[in-house]
Each structure stands twice: as structure tokens, then as C-alpha cells.
Amino acid sequence: MNGAIAVVGIGADGWDGLPESSRRALRTADVLIGAPRQLDLLPGDHCPGERIPWPSPLRPAVPGLLAAHRGRAIAVLASGDPSFYGIGRTLAETVGADRLRIHPHPSSVSYACARLGWPLEAVETVSLVARPLAALSAALHPGRRLLVLGEGPETPARVAALLRDTGWSGTRVRVLEQLGGPAERLLDATAADWPYERTDALHVLALDCVRDPDTLRLGAAPGLPDEAYEHDGQLTKRYVRAATLAALGPAPGELLWDIGGGSGSIGIEWMRTHRSCRAVAVEKSAERAARIERNADTLGVPGLRVVTGPAPTALAGLETPDAIFIGGGLTAPGLLDACWDALPAGGRLVANTVTLESEALLADRYRRHGGELIRLAVAAAVPVGGFTGWRQAMPVTQWSVTKGSEEG
């Protein structure tokens, strides 16, 4: 492969744990690039190439560093499997996958499952490397087994504190350090009594999730309990929310605009359907925008982007969405037109309202563009004296539509 870059996975067992194909790539390299810890694992008599540690921050430096050594045989070191939360992705996006020759090593996750006797295909992995700690919350469900990739020696203590603070203090936490190497060690305790402030920086956390008895149960499907949200009354209620997410139809990798975000519930539950789903919440109130950010952290989707400002003005410059939800501000001049124009062919738009004025706008759009126009009515059983009766919530009119290719 002309101009190929060798990407070699290496474990805590260093040179001794490498197969011959990986050793050959390292022996013949003119330039060896990696973290200082990885470079120190290579014996100088076998690997005479020039050693260059990665600068920080790493990703912006990759193109220039590779360009500076064009024409030389380059080998890049990676921890474990380079294609599993590793440098392999960054390199493929920078120079193209066709220029890479990847030599994988067993990943830390494979080692951890081997030590614990866990089936790899049944375990969810969460990376906290360069990611917010709150991202772990969305993966917590009773009885689930999680493997967490830590960012540094303080990660296990921070994870244990998060578990205690969010109602998962009975969770068993095991830290597997230096997997596959001579200094391998296992630390074992519950989140409630986790005693270690620091661990080895090279580790994987294994969690057996246990929810505390008084902790609110949060399922995986849209329609979380209203109590899961901090709000001031501006909240799409549970059953309407579930119907709205069904109409929006989130799919992996898609982007939602949640306009009139309120408490952020639609964007949050859109992102909870799949870890690759993305959302932008647009909210004109700074107080509510801050509340959306807190709710997103609490419910495990800290990547939700919040734009503070009135729509449609605040929509300028946003990435093209796959779907748009309008939960407020329908009567704002130009909002519906701006949203319709922003949608690509095949994009979906869902709008909810409880007012007659906004309902008239949706009825007009329904006549022009088709789709579905429905009314959602929910009643709850409440005490009536010594008996029980129904209390009707305000009905919600919902218009949902998919934009056709002829309507661009």
C-alpha cells in the first residue's frame, strides 16, 4: 500500500504481547508516533525509528504532524484496538481509511469481559474520555452491566459519586487496572462505600447497575415521567410527548431542531433513543435555556445544544435538520415558513398547539402540504367527593408532515 500508515495496537504487556506482523511494522518504521507511555513500551534495539509523542490537543495536530513526515514510513501506536474509541477513527477521517494498515490488539473491553466472565455482546460500553460524566446517566438501568472507559485516575471516584448522587448507590463498581500487563489489579466495592480517590490511569470500570428503592424509574422508551424534569409548567406532558416522539420518528445519527424548547423534554428524549442522535433546543428565555441544560445533564444527554434566542432569528446558521418540532411560538411571523424552508426533502415537521389561533395556522398548512392533523386528548382519573371521575387536560392539536422532493 503506497504511503500507508501503520496503526499498531499495543497493550499493557507491551512488546511481548505483540504478534509478529505488528512488530514488523514497528521495526521498519522511520517515525514512531504515540503517547509517551506507549513509546516507552518499545525496546530501542528493536525499534530504531524517530520517536515523536503526540502533542496536546491531539486532533488538531494530526494533519500537520503527518504532513511533516510525508515520504517516511510512519507507525502510530494506539491502546488496544485502534478502531475502538481510538486513534484509528481520527486518522481515517484525516487521511482516508485506504491509507491505513491497522494492526488491532485485544481491546480493554475484551480483556475486561474475559476477566469478569461477561458476554461481550451483552455489555454496553460508555466512554468518558473527553466526554461529560453526565453521559453515563442515560445508560443506567437496573440489572444492566456496563463497561466504562475512564479518562484518568480520578474517574472511578467521580463515577461512584455520580451513582450516589443520582440514586444508584448500590451499584457494584469494579476497576480493572493495567489489563493484560504484569501490574494488573482489580478493585471492588459498591458506589456507596467506594474508598479509592485515585486509581491507575489505565483502567476500565465494570458496573453492575442497582437502582436505589426510592429512585424514579426511567425507561428506555419516550414518555418519561413528568417528575423526571425540572420545569415551570412549560413541559410537553408525558403522553403527548410519547405521541410526539412517535410522529417525529428519530433514527440513529439524525438531528432535531426543538423550537420553543421549554424544559427540553422533546430534544432530550429524542437523544435518549440512540446515542448518535443529536438535537438543538431553541429557547428565547435565558432562564428556561439554563433549565434545559440542567435537565439534559440529569437525564444523560449533555451533548444537547441549547441556543438562546427567539425563533426564527435564532435558527440562522444552524445545521440542516432531519426533523423539526415546534412546541411554542407558532404565531411568530415567518416561523413556519423558515422551518419549512430549512427542511430537506424527506425531513419531518411536527407542531403542537393548544390555542385556536395556532390551530388555524396548522389547518392551513395541512391543506397546503398534507400530512396528518390530529387532536390528542388525555383525561386522568381524579377524586370527585367519595367517588372517582375524569379530569380532561387541554386537547392538543398536532400537525405532522414529511416534506416531499417536489416541495424543496
N, C-alpha and C positions, 0 to 999 in steps of 0.2 A: 504494500500500500504506500504510494508515493506521499512523502510528507506526513506520514502517520504519527500520531502522538500516542505513546503507550500510557495507559492509565492502569496502575497496578494497585490492587487492594492488598493491604497488609494488616495483620492483627497484632495483638499484644505479644504473640510468640515470635514476632519479628522474622528475621531471615530464615530461621529453622522451619517456620510454618509455611513457607512459600513453595509452590510447585516449580519445576524446572523452567516452564515457559515464562513465569513471572521473573525468576532470577535472571534468565537470559535477557529479558527486556531491560532490566536494571543494570546488568553488567555492560551492555553495549550502548547505554545512553551517554551522550555527551553532556546533557544537562539533566539534573535530578531536582524536581520541584516538589515541595511538600511542607507540612508543618515541621517545626524543629524536632518535635518528639518522634515523628515518623522517620525523618532523615537520620536521627541518631540510632535507629534500629538497623541501619545498613552497615555492613562491615566495609571499611575503607579499602582493604586489599581486594575485595570482590567488585566494588562499585566505585571506580575512579572518577566518574563524571563530576562536573562542577555542581556544587550543592547550593540551591537557592531556596530560602524559606519564603513562604507566602507572606506578602505584605498585608497589612490591615488598614482599611477594609479590603477583603479579598476580591469580591466580584468585580468592582470597577477596575481592578488592576490586571485582570486576566488577559484582555486583548493586547495591552501594551507589553506585558511580560512575554507572551508567546511570540509576538511580532519581533521583539528584541533578539530572539534566538531562532529566527526563521533560518532554515537550512541546516540546523543541527538536529541530531537525534534527541528528542525530548521524552522523558518519562516523568509522569506525575504520580505521586503517591496519594493514596486515599485510605481512610479507615474502613476495613471490611469490604463490603460490596460497594464499589464506586457509584453504582446506579440506584442505590437505595438511600435516599436522603443524603447523597454525597456529591462530590465534585463532578461526577460524570454528567449530571444534568447541565450544570453551568458550562462545562466545556462543549457539550453538544449544541447548546444554544449559541455559543460564541463562534465556534469554528465549523460546526456541522458534524453530525454523527458519523458521516463517511470518512472523516479524518481520524477517528478514534479507534484504537485497538484496546479494548477493555479486558483486563485480566481480573476477574472477580475473586474475592476471598469470602469465606463464610461471614455473613453479617453478624453484628452483635445480637440481633433479634434471633437468628438461627441458633447461635450459641445459647442464648437465654432459654429458648424453648427446649433445647436439648438438656440443659441442666435441670429445668423445672418439670420436665415430662409433659409439657403443654403441646397440643397440636398446633402447629404454626398457622394453619389455615383458619383456625377458630379464634385467633387472637387479634385484637385491634392494636395498631401501633400509633402512638401520638408523639410527634416530635416537638420539643420545646426549644430546639436550637434556633436562635434568632426569631423566636415566636413568643407571644404573650403567654404567661402562665394560665390566664383565664381560658385559653383554648382547650384545656383539659376538661373543663366542666361539661361540655356537650357530650363527652364520651362516657360519662359516669352513669351506669345503670346497675341495679342490683344483680349480683351473680356474674357480672362480666369480668373477664380477665384482660387487663391492659398492659402493654409494654410501653414505657415512656423513655424517650431518648433525652437525656439530660444535657444541659448546656455547660455546667460547671459543678464544682464541689458543693455549692450551696443548694443545687436543685432539689435533692431529696428532702431537705428540711423545708424548703418553700412549698413543695408539693404536699408534704404532711400538714403544713399549716393551712393550705387551701382546703384540704379534705376536712380538717377540723372545723374550719370556719363555715363551710357550706353543707355540713350535715352528713359527712361520710367518715366520721372519726373511727368507726370500727373496721375500716378497710385495712387489710394486711398489706404492708409495704415491705418489699424485699429489694435490696440494692445488690446487683451483681457487678463487682468491680473487676477490671483487668481480665475480661473473659478470654480464655484460651492461653493466658500467659502464666508464668511461674508465680506471680503475685495475686492470682485470682482469689477473691474473697466474697463471702455472702453476708450481708447484714439483714436482720429480720426483726420486725416489730410491727405494731399497729400504728396508724396515724395518731391515735390518741396519746400514745406514750413514746413517740419517736424520739430517741435520745441523741441522735448524731447531728451536730450543727454543720459538719463538713464531711464529705466522703472523697474518695479518689475521683479525680475529674473524669476518668474514663470508666463510665458505668452505664448500666441500663436499670431502670426501675420496673419492677413487676408488681402490679396492683390486683388484688382480689377484692372487688368492689362490694362494700357493705353499707347500705343506707341506714342512717340512724332512724329509730322508730318515729320520731316526730318531724322528720324532714318531708317536705312536699314532694310527692311523686311526679316526675316529669317524664312523659312518654316520648317515643321517637316520632310519632305522627303529629302533624299540625293540629292545633286546637289545644294548646297548653292551658292549664287553669288560669283564670284571670289573676289569681293571687300570686302567680309567678312574676308579675310585673309591678314595678313601681309606676304609678300613674296618677294623674289629676282628674280622671274621668274621660280624658281623650284616649280611648282604648277601643280598638275593634274587638268586640266581645267574642268569647270563646267559640260559639257555634257559628257565628257569622265569619269569624276568622278561618275556621276549618273549611267552610264552603268557599271562601275567597281564595285560599291557597289551592284548593282543588281546581278552581277556574283558572288560576294563573299557571298551574302545571309545571312547577320547577323541574329542571333536569340538570344533571351534572355539568358544571362549567358555565352555567348561564348567569347573566347579570340582570338584576331587577332594579328599577327605579321605584322607590316607595315615597310617593309625594304626599305631603301633609302627614309626616311620619308619626306625630302624636307621641306615643310611647315606644314606637319602633317595632311593634309586635309582628307586622307582616314581613318586614325585612328580616327580622331575627328568625322567624320560623321558616322563611324561605331558605336562609343559610343553614339552618339545622337539618334540612332534608338531605344535604350532601356536603361534605367538607370542601368541595370545589365550587359550590355555589357562592355567588358574590351579590352584594346589594349596596345601594346608595340610598340613604334616607335623607329626604329634603324637608326641612322644617324651619319655618320662619321665626319661631320663638327660641331664643337662646337658652332659656330655662328648660324647655322641653327637649332641645337638642342635647343638652347635657344629660338629661334623664335617659334619652335613647342610648347614649354611650354607656351609662351605668347598667342598663338592662342588658345590653349586648355583652358586656363583660360577665355579668352574673349568669347568663344563660349560655355562655361558652362560644360566642361568636364575636370576639373582639375585633375581627377584621371588618366588621360593618363600618362603612364610611358614612359619616354624617356631614351634610352640607347645610349650613345655617343661612337662610335667606328665603325670600318669597319666590314661589314659582309663578310664572315661567322664567323669570330673570335668572334664578339660581341654576337653571338647567343648562345654561350656556357652557360649552366646553366639556360636558360630561361624556364619558364613553358611551357609544351606541348600545342601548339596552336590548335584551331579548324579550323583556316583558316590562310593563309599567302598571303600577297600581296607584290609583288616585283615591285617597281616603279623605281628602279635605281640600277646600279651595276651588271646587269645580266652577264656581261662578266668576273666578278671577279672569279678567279679559285675556283672551288668547291662550289660556292654559290647555284646553282640549286640542286646539289646532297645533300647538307646539309639541304636545305629546304624540299626536298622530303623525306629524311630520318626522319626529325623531325615530319612530319605529321602522325597522327594516321589514321587507316582505317576510311573512311568516311570524312576525312579532305579535305578542298578545297584549291586549289592554283590558284591564278590569277596573271599573269605577263603582264605588258605593256611595249612596246618599240616603238621607232621611228627610230632606226638605223637598217641597213641591217645586221650588224654583230650579233646583239642580235636577230633579226628576224630569222636568220638561226638557232640559238640555240633553239628557241621556236618551229620552224618547226620540228627539230629533236626530241624534247620531245613529240610533238604531234604524230609523227609516232610511238614512243615507248609506250606512255601511253594513247593515245586517248584524250578525252575531246573535247573542241571546240577551233578552231583557227579562229579568225575573224579579220577584219580590220574595224576600226572606222574612218570615215571621216566626218568632220564638216566644213561647209562653212558659212560665215557670210556676210550679205548684207552690202556693203560699197559704199560711193560716188565714181563715176567714171565721173569726169567732172561734167556736169549738170545732169547726169543720175545715176543709181544705178546698181552695179554688184556684183558678188560673189567673196569673197576672201577665198581661201581654206587654212585651217590650215594643218599642217603636219599630215598625217594619222598615226594612232596608231594601231599597231598590238597587239592583246590581245589573250593570251592562258589561258583558264580556264579549270580546271580538278578536279574531285573528286577521291581521292585515293581509290582503291578497296582493299578489305580484303586480296586478294591474292598477293598484292604488298607491304606488310609490310616489 
